[in-house]
């Protein structure tokens, strides 16, 4: 387990590591950069190199069965981001292994698990093969309007909380259907190659969440926008946000009966 500086979670758990680029949101992936550093440091979980065309040093998809039982050792309840360094629904992760991850989450109801994927089509197809305890929150990434189809796939998943991670927000999402969605996170991109986020995109998304009564969470402004405001770093200090965007709301959890497929 690693304590996390991610504003919407408290810890990370990586039963798999590594991934491949699948959409523009992956272009400046923090995990890809971090895996290269961890490989150079000799970290054993990051010695499998991925395809250089889509992945990178230390970022080849790797299963870690020895990491599966780690949450069972945590006595203090916490929010846990599952696979911050991978994607549980990557095509090379066997369904049997995904089930083992879900078995651990079900067996540790003191924790809230936050699972995020860009492979929404596979998520939708695999969902009926899994048990969905109420402590599992399931999300998809939506960085531009071209990937709003992931929201439709997510609606087919019987998770207690369905959420969107609109980060890095790379364009105006337009009118987005939030029916069946319980939480929306957004934020700009950080790092030297960060692409800019327009405040108007965030405000339009916030307005739609307010109209649909969906909790809204602004994680960070991103490096480019933070610099425009004269701030250093990635712009994650909420007191530095424009007043109207100082919003970090959390979702309500459905009961098991309410988490039916829509």
JOBEL-V834542 format. One line per field, one symbol per residue. psi: psi as a letter, one per 30 degrees, with the letter a starting at -180 (. if undefined). burial: I if it has 16 or more other ideal C-beta (glycine too) atoms within 10 Angstrom, else O. A space follows every 50 residues. Layout:
BEGIN
psi->???
burial->???
END
This chain:
BEGIN
psi->kkkkfkfgafllkiflllalkflfffehkeeeeeeeeeeffgkffhfjkl kfffbakggkkkkieffegefffjfkklkjjkhfgajfgkfgjkeeeeee eeeeeefifflkkjkklfieeeeeefefflkilfgjkkllkjflffgfff eeeefgkhlekklkjikkjglkfajkjgkgkfkkklllkllegklkkkee eeeeeeeeeeeghkkkjjelfleeeeeeggllbfhfjefflkefgikill lkklleefhlk.
burial->OOOIOIOIIIIIIIIIIIIIIIOOIIOIIOIIOIIIOIIOOOOOIIOIII OOOOIIIIIIIIIOOOIIOIIOOOOOOIIIIIIIIIIIIIOOIOOOIIOO IIOIIIOIOOIIIIIIIIIIOIIIOIIOOIOIIIIIIIIIIIIIOOIIOI IOIIOIIIIIIIIIIIIIIIIOIOOIOIOIIIIIIIIIIIOOOIIOIOIO IIOIIIOIIOOOOIIIIIIIIIIIIIOOOOIOOIIIOOOIIOOOIOIOOO IOIIOOOOIOOO
END
